């Protein structure tokens, strides 16, 4: 019975350490993406936070957007996509409004008065939005205080990692 408890303790501790290491990897990938002005990409999914009201009420400022790269030829009018605006040097989440004869897409923010100046083709297409997640306006906090949040989370995870490591070492 004592041996079973010890094994369960080691398994739980190992899973906790694994979870925190994966979280640290996610944090470092986030920091790297921010420095390179790119969205965070993990396991083929791209994570981003919407900073503006251009897609309101469907996507609100501070909402997290989960998107996945799909074949450009499968995109349709009405799809929400992430694309890179060469003119503005930013990533934008907007809806496909129309398709031009050359195959590129005319985009618009559903809350904007008109269509986007740029069109989207395979060269600036990033991914198709697959899920929008609202978590207590947490996205606004991420947008406005990225550095502080990353540092705070990193400190928490490192502290927990040290505590778990000490537990393993002392038992």
Secondary structure by P-SEA (a helix, b strand, c coil): caaaaaaaaaaaaaaaaaaaaaaaaaaaaaaaaaaaccccccccbbbbbbccccccccccccbbbbbbbcccccccccbbbbbbcccccbbbbbbbcccccccbbbbbccccccccccccccccccccccccccccaaaaaaaccaaaaaaaaaaaaaaaaaaaaaaaaac
